[in-house]
Amino acid sequence: MEQGNEVESYARNLFLGGIEVSTTGKHAVEDTVRLMAEHIPVIFQATFIVDGFIVRNDALKWNPETNLWDLYEVKGTNSMRLDQKERDHVTDIAFQASVMRHARVPLGHCYLVHLNKEYVRAGDLDIESLFSIDDVTDAVNVRIPEIEPKMEAAKEYLNRVTEPPGGCECVYSTRRNHCTTFQYSNGHVPEYSVHDISRIHKTKLANLIEQNIFALDGVDPELHQLSEKQGNQVRAHQTQKPVIDADEISQFLESLQFPLYFFDYEAYAPAIPAFNGYSPYKFIPFQFSLHILREPGGELEHVEFLHEEFSDPSEAVALKLREIYSEGSVIVWHETFEKTFINANIAQRLPHHAEFFEKFNGAMADLEKLFVAQHYIHHGFRGRTSIKNVLPVLAPGFSYAELEIHEGGQASNEWWRMIAPITSLEEKKEIAKNLKEYCGLDTKAMYAIWKHLFALVNQIVEMPSGASTELSKSSKV
Protein backbone atom coordinates (compact mmCIF):
# COMPACT_ATOMS: atom_id res chain seq x y z
CA MET A 1 0.00 0.00 0.00
CA GLU A 2 2.86 2.36 0.81
CA GLN A 3 4.46 1.66 -2.58
CA GLY A 4 1.11 2.26 -4.27
CA ASN A 5 0.86 5.65 -2.59
CA GLU A 6 4.42 6.43 -3.67
CA VAL A 7 3.64 5.53 -7.28
CA GLU A 8 0.57 7.76 -7.22
CA SER A 9 2.59 10.69 -5.87
CA TYR A 10 5.12 10.33 -8.71
CA ALA A 11 2.35 9.92 -11.30
CA ARG A 12 0.88 13.27 -10.32
CA ASN A 13 3.88 14.86 -12.04
CA LEU A 14 2.28 13.78 -15.32
CA PHE A 15 -0.53 16.27 -14.74
CA LEU A 16 0.05 20.02 -14.60
CA GLY A 17 -2.07 22.41 -12.60
CA GLY A 18 -3.69 19.77 -10.43
CA ILE A 19 -5.50 20.47 -7.15
CA GLU A 20 -6.19 17.79 -4.53
CA VAL A 21 -9.48 17.39 -2.72
CA SER A 22 -8.22 16.91 0.82
CA THR A 23 -11.57 16.81 2.61
CA THR A 24 -13.71 13.69 3.10
CA GLY A 25 -17.35 12.63 2.89
CA LYS A 26 -19.96 15.13 1.72
CA HIS A 27 -17.48 17.99 2.08
CA ALA A 28 -15.23 16.28 -0.48
CA VAL A 29 -18.19 15.98 -2.85
CA GLU A 30 -18.97 19.68 -2.42
CA ASP A 31 -15.34 20.64 -3.06
CA THR A 32 -15.25 18.41 -6.14
CA VAL A 33 -18.38 20.03 -7.58
CA ARG A 34 -16.89 23.49 -7.00
CA LEU A 35 -13.57 22.64 -8.65
CA MET A 36 -15.32 21.05 -11.62
CA ALA A 37 -17.46 24.16 -12.07
CA GLU A 38 -14.26 26.20 -12.23
CA HIS A 39 -12.84 23.80 -14.86
CA ILE A 40 -9.68 23.22 -12.84
CA PRO A 41 -7.30 21.41 -15.28
CA VAL A 42 -6.81 18.36 -13.05
CA ILE A 43 -8.49 17.28 -9.81
CA PHE A 44 -6.82 14.72 -7.58
CA GLN A 45 -9.06 12.65 -5.32
CA ALA A 46 -12.27 13.97 -6.88
CA THR A 47 -15.06 12.42 -4.82
CA PHE A 48 -18.57 11.27 -5.74
CA ILE A 49 -21.20 9.60 -3.56
CA VAL A 50 -24.31 8.16 -5.20
CA ASP A 51 -26.88 5.74 -3.79
CA GLY A 52 -24.52 4.37 -1.15
CA PHE A 53 -21.47 4.08 -3.40
CA ILE A 54 -18.38 6.28 -3.09
CA VAL A 55 -15.42 6.78 -5.41
CA ARG A 56 -12.29 8.92 -5.14
CA ASN A 57 -10.44 9.36 -8.42
CA ASP A 58 -6.67 9.38 -8.73
CA ALA A 59 -6.91 12.08 -11.40
CA LEU A 60 -9.83 13.70 -13.19
CA LYS A 61 -8.66 15.83 -16.12
CA TRP A 62 -10.72 18.43 -17.99
CA ASN A 63 -10.58 18.03 -21.76
CA PRO A 64 -11.41 21.42 -23.36
CA GLU A 65 -11.65 19.84 -26.82
CA THR A 66 -14.49 17.50 -25.86
CA ASN A 67 -15.87 19.44 -22.88
CA LEU A 68 -15.68 16.20 -20.91
CA TRP A 69 -13.75 14.95 -17.90
CA ASP A 70 -11.25 12.16 -18.57
CA LEU A 71 -10.64 9.66 -15.78
CA TYR A 72 -7.13 8.43 -14.94
CA GLU A 73 -6.56 5.52 -12.56
CA VAL A 74 -2.99 5.05 -11.30
CA LYS A 75 -1.82 1.54 -10.46
CA GLY A 76 1.47 0.52 -8.90
CA THR A 77 1.80 -2.52 -11.16
CA ASN A 78 3.98 -2.83 -14.24
CA SER A 79 1.24 -4.27 -16.45
CA MET A 80 -2.42 -3.68 -17.34
CA ARG A 81 -3.39 -6.92 -15.52
CA LEU A 82 -6.27 -7.73 -17.84
CA ASP A 83 -6.03 -11.49 -17.30
CA GLN A 84 -7.75 -11.56 -13.89
CA LYS A 85 -11.44 -11.00 -14.66
CA GLU A 86 -13.25 -9.16 -11.86
CA ARG A 87 -9.98 -8.50 -10.03
CA ASP A 88 -8.22 -6.61 -12.79
CA HIS A 89 -7.79 -2.88 -13.18
CA VAL A 90 -10.63 -2.50 -15.68
CA THR A 91 -13.17 -3.60 -13.06
CA ASP A 92 -11.82 -0.96 -10.69
CA ILE A 93 -12.20 1.77 -13.31
CA ALA A 94 -15.60 0.47 -14.41
CA PHE A 95 -16.88 0.79 -10.84
CA GLN A 96 -15.72 4.41 -10.73
CA ALA A 97 -17.22 5.18 -14.13
CA SER A 98 -20.57 3.65 -13.15
CA VAL A 99 -20.85 5.75 -9.99
CA MET A 100 -19.75 8.90 -11.81
CA ARG A 101 -22.30 8.43 -14.58
CA HIS A 102 -25.04 8.05 -11.98
CA ALA A 103 -23.70 11.29 -10.48
CA ARG A 104 -24.23 12.85 -13.95
CA VAL A 105 -20.55 13.59 -14.48
CA PRO A 106 -19.84 14.36 -18.17
CA LEU A 107 -17.29 11.55 -18.43
CA GLY A 108 -15.01 11.19 -21.43
CA HIS A 109 -12.25 8.62 -21.82
CA CYS A 110 -10.93 6.28 -19.16
CA TYR A 111 -7.19 5.73 -18.85
CA LEU A 112 -5.02 3.32 -16.89
CA VAL A 113 -1.68 4.71 -15.73
CA HIS A 114 0.84 2.04 -14.73
CA LEU A 115 4.58 1.55 -14.48
CA ASN A 116 6.52 0.81 -17.65
CA LYS A 117 8.41 -2.43 -17.02
CA GLU A 118 10.82 -1.63 -19.87
CA TYR A 119 12.03 1.55 -18.25
CA VAL A 120 15.61 1.46 -16.92
CA ARG A 121 16.75 4.30 -14.73
CA ALA A 122 19.78 6.26 -15.95
CA GLY A 123 20.34 9.39 -13.91
CA ASP A 124 17.34 11.41 -12.77
CA LEU A 125 13.93 9.78 -13.04
CA ASP A 126 12.24 10.30 -16.41
CA ILE A 127 8.60 10.45 -15.32
CA GLU A 128 7.25 10.37 -18.87
CA SER A 129 9.15 7.16 -19.61
CA LEU A 130 8.55 5.63 -16.17
CA PHE A 131 4.79 5.39 -16.77
CA SER A 132 2.60 3.95 -19.52
CA ILE A 133 -0.88 5.35 -20.18
CA ASP A 134 -3.45 3.07 -21.83
CA ASP A 135 -6.90 4.01 -23.07
CA VAL A 136 -9.27 1.39 -21.61
CA THR A 137 -12.56 3.16 -22.40
CA ASP A 138 -13.98 0.38 -24.59
CA ALA A 139 -13.12 -2.32 -22.06
CA VAL A 140 -14.71 -0.24 -19.27
CA ASN A 141 -17.92 0.23 -21.25
CA VAL A 142 -18.18 -3.54 -21.73
CA ARG A 143 -17.53 -4.22 -18.05
CA ILE A 144 -20.01 -1.73 -16.53
CA PRO A 145 -23.22 -3.71 -17.27
CA GLU A 146 -21.49 -6.84 -15.95
CA ILE A 147 -20.55 -5.38 -12.57
CA GLU A 148 -23.54 -3.13 -11.76
CA PRO A 149 -25.77 -6.05 -10.65
CA LYS A 150 -22.91 -7.26 -8.46
CA MET A 151 -22.54 -3.78 -6.98
CA GLU A 152 -26.19 -3.86 -5.96
CA ALA A 153 -25.85 -7.37 -4.56
CA ALA A 154 -22.82 -6.32 -2.53
CA LYS A 155 -24.67 -3.31 -1.13
CA GLU A 156 -27.67 -5.44 -0.20
CA TYR A 157 -25.39 -7.98 1.51
CA LEU A 158 -23.51 -5.34 3.51
CA ASN A 159 -26.75 -3.73 4.70
CA ARG A 160 -28.10 -6.94 6.26
CA VAL A 161 -28.39 -6.95 10.02
CA THR A 162 -27.05 -10.48 10.37
CA GLU A 163 -24.63 -12.47 8.23
CA PRO A 164 -26.41 -15.01 6.02
CA PRO A 165 -25.83 -18.64 7.07
CA GLY A 166 -23.69 -21.05 5.11
CA GLY A 167 -20.38 -19.22 4.94
CA CYS A 168 -18.91 -17.19 2.11
CA GLU A 169 -17.99 -17.94 -1.49
CA CYS A 170 -14.35 -18.37 -0.47
CA VAL A 171 -15.23 -21.91 0.55
CA TYR A 172 -14.76 -22.75 -3.14
CA SER A 173 -11.29 -21.19 -3.24
CA THR A 174 -7.89 -22.51 -2.16
CA ARG A 175 -6.40 -21.36 1.13
CA ARG A 176 -4.29 -18.56 -0.33
CA ASN A 177 -7.38 -16.99 -1.89
CA HIS A 178 -9.49 -16.92 1.25
CA CYS A 179 -10.78 -13.68 2.71
CA THR A 180 -9.42 -12.57 6.07
CA THR A 181 -12.62 -13.55 7.87
CA PHE A 182 -12.86 -17.02 6.31
CA GLN A 183 -12.57 -18.95 9.58
CA TYR A 184 -15.25 -16.78 11.20
CA SER A 185 -17.69 -17.24 8.34
CA ASN A 186 -16.85 -20.92 7.84
CA GLY A 187 -16.42 -22.29 11.33
CA HIS A 188 -17.22 -25.81 10.11
CA VAL A 189 -14.03 -25.95 8.02
CA PRO A 190 -10.99 -27.43 9.83
CA GLU A 191 -7.82 -25.34 10.11
CA TYR A 192 -6.09 -27.91 7.86
CA SER A 193 -8.63 -28.89 5.22
CA VAL A 194 -9.17 -29.86 1.60
CA HIS A 195 -8.41 -26.22 0.77
CA ASP A 196 -4.77 -26.94 1.65
CA ILE A 197 -4.32 -29.76 -0.87
CA SER A 198 -1.37 -28.66 -2.98
CA ARG A 199 -2.29 -27.25 -6.40
CA ILE A 200 -5.83 -28.63 -6.27
CA HIS A 201 -7.90 -27.57 -9.26
CA LYS A 202 -10.98 -25.50 -8.50
CA THR A 203 -13.21 -28.15 -10.11
CA LYS A 204 -11.89 -30.91 -7.84
CA LEU A 205 -12.16 -28.63 -4.84
CA ALA A 206 -15.76 -27.74 -5.70
CA ASN A 207 -16.56 -31.44 -6.09
CA LEU A 208 -15.32 -32.13 -2.55
CA ILE A 209 -17.19 -29.14 -1.11
CA GLU A 210 -20.43 -30.18 -2.80
CA GLN A 211 -20.05 -33.59 -1.15
CA ASN A 212 -19.62 -31.81 2.19
CA ILE A 213 -16.05 -33.09 2.50
CA PHE A 214 -13.85 -30.57 4.29
CA ALA A 215 -11.49 -32.69 6.39
CA LEU A 216 -8.64 -34.56 4.72
CA ASP A 217 -9.69 -37.70 6.55
CA GLY A 218 -12.74 -37.87 4.30
CA VAL A 219 -10.78 -37.72 1.04
CA ASP A 220 -10.16 -40.83 -1.07
CA PRO A 221 -7.22 -39.97 -3.38
CA GLU A 222 -8.28 -42.51 -6.04
CA LEU A 223 -12.02 -41.87 -5.88
CA HIS A 224 -11.57 -38.12 -5.98
CA GLN A 225 -8.96 -38.36 -8.75
CA LEU A 226 -6.15 -36.56 -7.00
CA SER A 227 -2.73 -36.34 -8.59
CA GLU A 228 0.07 -38.52 -7.26
CA LYS A 229 1.57 -35.70 -5.20
CA GLN A 230 -1.81 -34.63 -3.86
CA GLY A 231 -2.59 -38.22 -2.94
CA ASN A 232 0.74 -38.54 -1.13
CA GLN A 233 -0.04 -35.43 0.89
CA VAL A 234 -3.48 -36.70 1.89
CA ARG A 235 -2.22 -40.19 2.79
CA ALA A 236 0.58 -38.69 4.90
CA HIS A 237 -2.04 -36.86 6.92
CA GLN A 238 -4.33 -39.86 7.20
CA THR A 239 -1.60 -42.26 8.32
CA GLN A 240 0.46 -39.69 10.26
CA LYS A 241 3.52 -41.52 8.89
CA PRO A 242 6.38 -39.78 7.08
CA VAL A 243 7.37 -41.35 3.77
CA ILE A 244 11.01 -40.99 2.81
CA ASP A 245 12.92 -41.95 -0.30
CA ALA A 246 16.34 -42.50 1.26
CA ASP A 247 17.96 -43.35 -2.09
CA GLU A 248 17.02 -40.04 -3.71
CA ILE A 249 18.03 -38.06 -0.65
CA SER A 250 21.33 -39.91 -0.49
CA GLN A 251 22.06 -39.26 -4.17
CA PHE A 252 21.37 -35.56 -3.68
CA LEU A 253 23.64 -35.31 -0.65
CA GLU A 254 26.43 -37.27 -2.37
CA SER A 255 26.31 -34.85 -5.30
CA LEU A 256 27.31 -31.96 -3.03
CA GLN A 257 30.92 -30.86 -2.97
CA PHE A 258 32.62 -29.62 0.20
CA PRO A 259 32.96 -26.99 1.42
CA LEU A 260 29.21 -26.43 1.67
CA TYR A 261 27.95 -22.85 1.57
CA PHE A 262 24.43 -22.41 2.98
CA PHE A 263 23.41 -19.20 1.29
CA ASP A 264 20.50 -16.74 1.38
CA TYR A 265 19.83 -13.25 0.03
CA GLU A 266 17.48 -10.58 1.29
CA ALA A 267 16.37 -8.07 -1.32
CA TYR A 268 14.04 -5.14 -1.79
CA ALA A 269 12.06 -4.44 -4.97
CA PRO A 270 10.87 -0.82 -5.04
CA ALA A 271 8.18 0.21 -7.47
CA ILE A 272 10.10 3.39 -8.30
CA PRO A 273 13.69 2.48 -9.34
CA ALA A 274 15.99 3.91 -6.69
CA PHE A 275 19.33 3.45 -8.49
CA ASN A 276 20.73 3.47 -12.02
CA GLY A 277 20.35 0.25 -13.98
CA TYR A 278 17.12 -0.77 -12.25
CA SER A 279 13.57 -1.09 -13.61
CA PRO A 280 10.34 -1.04 -11.60
CA TYR A 281 10.22 -3.88 -9.06
CA LYS A 282 13.74 -5.12 -9.80
CA PHE A 283 15.34 -6.62 -6.69
CA ILE A 284 18.08 -4.77 -4.83
CA PRO A 285 20.24 -7.36 -3.00
CA PHE A 286 21.00 -5.59 0.26
CA GLN A 287 22.01 -8.54 2.46
CA PHE A 288 23.25 -12.10 2.44
CA SER A 289 24.17 -14.74 4.98
CA LEU A 290 26.55 -17.67 4.52
CA HIS A 291 27.01 -20.59 6.88
CA ILE A 292 30.03 -22.59 5.74
CA LEU A 293 30.80 -26.24 6.52
CA ARG A 294 34.22 -27.17 5.18
CA GLU A 295 34.00 -30.91 5.98
CA PRO A 296 31.56 -33.39 7.55
CA GLY A 297 31.57 -32.92 11.29
CA GLY A 298 33.53 -29.69 11.00
CA GLU A 299 32.89 -26.40 12.78
CA LEU A 300 30.17 -24.27 11.23
CA GLU A 301 31.43 -20.82 10.15
CA HIS A 302 29.24 -17.77 9.55
CA VAL A 303 29.83 -14.83 7.23
CA GLU A 304 27.29 -12.05 6.70
CA PHE A 305 26.90 -8.88 4.69
CA LEU A 306 24.47 -5.99 5.20
CA HIS A 307 24.51 -2.80 3.11
CA GLU A 308 23.65 0.12 5.39
CA GLU A 309 23.86 3.08 3.02
CA PHE A 310 21.42 4.58 0.50
CA SER A 311 23.26 3.37 -2.59
CA ASP A 312 23.25 0.39 -4.93
CA PRO A 313 24.76 -2.58 -3.01
CA SER A 314 25.46 -4.70 -6.11
CA GLU A 315 29.19 -4.01 -6.43
CA ALA A 316 29.78 -4.52 -2.69
CA VAL A 317 27.80 -7.78 -2.77
CA ALA A 318 29.80 -9.10 -5.72
CA LEU A 319 33.14 -8.20 -4.17
CA LYS A 320 32.29 -9.77 -0.83
CA LEU A 321 31.11 -13.02 -2.44
CA ARG A 322 34.22 -13.21 -4.60
CA GLU A 323 36.32 -12.75 -1.49
CA ILE A 324 34.57 -15.65 0.27
CA TYR A 325 33.75 -18.22 -2.40
CA SER A 326 36.14 -20.20 -4.61
CA GLU A 327 34.75 -23.74 -4.85
CA GLY A 328 32.17 -26.06 -3.31
CA SER A 329 28.39 -26.40 -3.38
CA VAL A 330 26.17 -23.39 -2.71
CA ILE A 331 23.06 -24.67 -0.96
CA VAL A 332 19.94 -22.52 -1.27
CA TRP A 333 16.22 -22.82 -0.79
CA HIS A 334 14.25 -22.09 -3.97
CA GLU A 335 17.14 -21.30 -6.30
CA THR A 336 15.13 -19.28 -8.83
CA PHE A 337 15.24 -16.23 -6.59
CA GLU A 338 19.02 -16.26 -6.14
CA LYS A 339 19.86 -17.31 -9.70
CA THR A 340 17.40 -15.32 -11.76
CA PHE A 341 16.22 -12.35 -9.75
CA ILE A 342 19.52 -11.50 -8.09
CA ASN A 343 22.70 -12.95 -9.61
CA ALA A 344 21.63 -12.75 -13.27
CA ASN A 345 20.62 -9.13 -12.80
CA ILE A 346 23.84 -8.22 -10.98
CA ALA A 347 25.80 -9.80 -13.83
CA GLN A 348 23.77 -7.84 -16.36
CA ARG A 349 24.36 -4.54 -14.56
CA LEU A 350 28.00 -5.36 -13.73
CA PRO A 351 29.37 -7.42 -16.64
CA HIS A 352 32.86 -7.52 -15.09
CA HIS A 353 31.38 -9.90 -12.47
CA ALA A 354 29.40 -12.01 -14.97
CA GLU A 355 31.93 -14.87 -15.09
CA PHE A 356 31.98 -15.20 -11.30
CA PHE A 357 28.18 -15.30 -11.00
CA GLU A 358 27.96 -17.88 -13.77
CA LYS A 359 30.28 -20.09 -11.71
CA PHE A 360 28.44 -19.28 -8.48
CA ASN A 361 25.05 -20.13 -10.02
CA GLY A 362 26.46 -23.32 -11.50
CA ALA A 363 27.47 -24.48 -8.02
CA MET A 364 23.99 -24.04 -6.58
CA ALA A 365 22.02 -26.95 -5.16
CA ASP A 366 18.39 -26.35 -4.24
CA LEU A 367 17.54 -28.14 -0.99
CA GLU A 368 13.85 -27.42 -1.44
CA LYS A 369 13.70 -29.67 -4.52
CA LEU A 370 13.89 -32.76 -2.31
CA PHE A 371 10.59 -31.73 -0.74
CA VAL A 372 8.99 -30.46 -3.95
CA ALA A 373 9.72 -33.87 -5.52
CA GLN A 374 8.27 -35.50 -2.37
CA HIS A 375 11.37 -37.49 -1.56
CA TYR A 376 10.46 -36.55 1.99
CA ILE A 377 6.75 -36.38 2.86
CA HIS A 378 5.56 -35.47 6.33
CA HIS A 379 2.07 -34.60 7.49
CA GLY A 380 3.55 -31.67 9.41
CA PHE A 381 4.53 -29.96 6.15
CA ARG A 382 0.84 -29.70 5.23
CA GLY A 383 1.66 -30.07 1.56
CA ARG A 384 3.98 -27.06 1.50
CA THR A 385 7.70 -26.82 0.89
CA SER A 386 8.70 -23.42 2.24
CA ILE A 387 11.52 -23.50 4.75
CA LYS A 388 9.17 -22.16 7.41
CA ASN A 389 6.96 -25.25 6.98
CA VAL A 390 9.77 -27.79 6.81
CA LEU A 391 12.05 -26.41 9.54
CA PRO A 392 9.71 -26.83 12.57
CA VAL A 393 9.22 -30.51 11.66
CA LEU A 394 12.84 -31.49 11.00
CA ALA A 395 14.53 -29.14 13.46
CA PRO A 396 12.00 -28.27 16.19
CA GLY A 397 14.60 -26.33 18.15
CA PHE A 398 14.65 -23.55 15.56
CA SER A 399 11.99 -20.85 15.55
CA TYR A 400 11.35 -17.50 13.93
CA ALA A 401 8.73 -16.63 16.55
CA GLU A 402 11.06 -14.77 18.90
CA LEU A 403 12.67 -12.66 16.16
CA GLU A 404 11.65 -9.06 15.56
CA ILE A 405 11.61 -9.84 11.80
CA HIS A 406 9.70 -12.97 10.81
CA GLU A 407 9.61 -13.04 7.00
CA GLY A 408 11.24 -11.66 3.87
CA GLY A 409 8.72 -8.94 3.06
CA GLN A 410 9.14 -7.48 6.53
CA ALA A 411 12.93 -7.65 6.17
CA SER A 412 12.76 -5.71 2.89
CA ASN A 413 10.60 -2.97 4.36
CA GLU A 414 12.82 -2.69 7.42
CA TRP A 415 15.95 -2.28 5.29
CA TRP A 416 14.26 0.49 3.28
CA ARG A 417 13.32 2.18 6.56
CA MET A 418 16.85 1.72 7.91
CA ILE A 419 18.53 3.56 5.03
CA ALA A 420 15.97 6.39 4.98
CA PRO A 421 17.49 9.78 5.96
CA ILE A 422 14.76 10.41 8.55
CA THR A 423 15.54 7.24 10.54
CA SER A 424 17.53 7.91 13.69
CA LEU A 425 20.96 6.37 14.25
CA GLU A 426 19.62 4.37 17.18
CA GLU A 427 16.80 2.93 15.05
CA LYS A 428 19.24 2.12 12.24
CA LYS A 429 21.40 0.08 14.63
CA GLU A 430 18.39 -1.81 15.97
CA ILE A 431 17.09 -2.60 12.47
CA ALA A 432 20.55 -3.77 11.36
CA LYS A 433 20.75 -6.13 14.35
CA ASN A 434 17.28 -7.54 13.61
CA LEU A 435 18.07 -8.02 9.91
CA LYS A 436 21.25 -9.94 10.68
CA GLU A 437 19.45 -12.21 13.14
CA TYR A 438 16.71 -13.01 10.61
CA CYS A 439 18.92 -13.66 7.58
CA GLY A 440 21.38 -15.63 9.69
CA LEU A 441 18.61 -17.91 10.93
CA ASP A 442 17.56 -18.67 7.34
CA THR A 443 20.96 -20.12 6.45
CA LYS A 444 21.43 -21.85 9.78
CA ALA A 445 17.99 -23.40 9.23
CA MET A 446 19.17 -24.82 5.90
CA TYR A 447 22.20 -26.29 7.64
CA ALA A 448 19.93 -27.84 10.30
CA ILE A 449 17.75 -29.45 7.61
CA TRP A 450 20.81 -30.71 5.71
CA LYS A 451 22.21 -32.10 8.96
CA HIS A 452 18.97 -33.95 9.66
CA LEU A 453 18.91 -35.44 6.17
CA PHE A 454 22.59 -36.39 6.35
CA ALA A 455 22.01 -38.18 9.65
CA LEU A 456 18.83 -39.79 8.34
CA VAL A 457 20.40 -41.48 5.33
CA ASN A 458 23.20 -42.69 7.56
CA GLN A 459 20.56 -44.16 9.91
CA ILE A 460 21.61 -42.18 12.96
CA VAL A 461 18.54 -40.10 13.65
CA GLU A 462 15.07 -40.70 15.05
CA MET A 463 12.04 -39.52 13.10
CA PRO A 464 10.35 -36.23 14.04
CA SER A 465 7.51 -36.43 16.53
CA GLY A 466 8.35 -40.06 17.25
CA ALA A 467 6.17 -41.13 14.32
CA SER A 468 6.69 -44.39 12.51
CA THR A 469 8.21 -44.07 9.06
CA GLU A 470 8.06 -45.68 5.66
CA LEU A 471 11.50 -45.75 4.04
CA SER A 472 11.65 -46.39 0.32
CA LYS A 473 14.84 -47.50 -1.41
CA SER A 474 13.37 -46.98 -4.87
CA SER A 475 12.96 -43.72 -6.71
CA LYS A 476 9.22 -43.87 -6.26
CA VAL A 477 7.51 -43.12 -2.98
PyMOL commands that set and color helices and strands:
alter all, ss='L'
color gray80, all
select helices_A, chain A and resi 2-14+25-37+89-102+127-130+137-158+169-172+175-177+182-185+194-196+202-210+216-218+228-239+246-255+314-324+335-349+351-362+369-372+379-381+387-394+408-418+425-457+464-466
alter helices_A, ss='H'
color red, helices_A
select strands_A, chain A and resi 18-20+42-44+47-50+53-56+59-63+68-75+107-115+131-135+243-245+260-268+284-293+300-306+329-332+364-366+376-377+470-472
alter strands_A, ss='S'
color yellow, strands_A
deselect
rebuild
show_as cartoon
